[in-house]
């Protein structure tokens, strides 16, 4: 779910500190079994890091987390929800089953230099 250039701990800290983002956690018997991060960019809602422990997959937990993220985003003003899935990732079928479709757009990006402190 992560790549070497992504620091999930930094992403988690930033999401938890912001008023326009959240991290939802599913626990079973006190153990984390699933998470999803959601944020609103002022125009759209975004879903990140949706993951469910392998032993818990196929029981509807991912769907419940996705619905909870969508509800949070809607309550925070998002009218549309988007997410990015790496090409070739088999999880695309999961999202397609929840009404997500490939959008007619090209995602561009570049890295910013860290701010001087």
Secondary structure, 3 states (H helix, E strand, C coil): CCCCCCCHHHHHHHHHHCCCEEEEEEEECCEEEEEEEEEECCCCEEEEEEEECHHHCCCCHHHHHHHHHHHHHHHCCCCCEEECCCCCCCCHHHHHCCCCCCCCCCCCCCCCCCCCC
